[in-house]
Amino acid sequence: MQISADTVPNDSPGGVAGRLIEAGTTEFVLHGFQGASISRIVGSAGCNVRMIYHYFGSKLGLYRACIDRSYDRLRQAEADATFWALPAREAISALVRFTFDYMVTNPEFQGLMRVENMADGQHARTLEQVNARAAALFDAIGGVLNRGIAAGEFARRCEPQLLYLSILGLCTIHVSNRHTMGVVMGRDLGAPDFLTARRDEVVRIILASLDEKPS
């Protein structure tokens, strides 16, 4: 799976621009775009305010860079995964497990997406590479589904975008609603035993959806 990606300004992840993106991501997740404090961001990044304007032009430029980096990390991790060449059923199972684990270990991704969705996705919509990288992911999923149909491993071929939406939804609801649903269910939705059981259940649901013959 080949995914091309823009990079952040000419700076290593541990350099000033990289540190600003890391600090900015944390700040935007906690306080939203409007509530995010430039002074807190530069304090966490260990630099001065001028560096934000030098690398990103504005607070908005930094916010957009945080969104782009967040998507890029996910897409690159997907592209680097070794499961795409597996038999189709194993590949889809592995994609589900990968997505599930990524969302648990990288809650800042969902945090930024929550903030951006509250802004109607207006900033993500202008980042052309977000769509380009997603297209490569959908092509990869489509290739797995084609192999699965040809090998008789799946009974139907759904749209890759719809399948990924189902995977993403099932792999994130226990994170985005951890505290409220934890109260409702009377359990810790972050506990290792719950996460293991939930991940296995999501794999079963997704595979069952591909086993269902078209009506």
GIVEN-V217671 format. One line per field, one symbol per residue. ss: DSSP state (@ for helix, = for strand, . for the rest). burial: + if it has 16 or more other C-alpha atoms within 10 Angstrom, else -. A space follows every 10 residues. Layout:
ss->???
burial->???
//
This chain:
ss->.......... .....@@@@@ @@@@@@@@@@ @@@@@..@@@ @@@@@....@ @@@@@@..@@ @@@@@@@@@@ @@@@@@@@@@ ..@@@..@@@ @@@@@@@@@@ @@@@@.@@@@ @@@@@@@@.. ...@@@.@@@ @@@@@@@@@@ @@@@@@@@@@ .........@ @@@@@@@@@@ @@@@@@.@@@ @@@@@..... .@@@@@@@@@ @@@@@@@@@@ @....
burial->+-+-+--+-- -----+++++ +++++++++- -++--+++-- ++-++-+--- ++--++-++- -+++++++++ ++-+++-++- --++---+++ ++++++++++ ++++---+++ ++++++---- --++----++ --++-+++-+ ++++++++-- --+++++--+ +-++-++--+ ++-+++-+-- +-------+- ----+--++- -++--++-++ -----
//
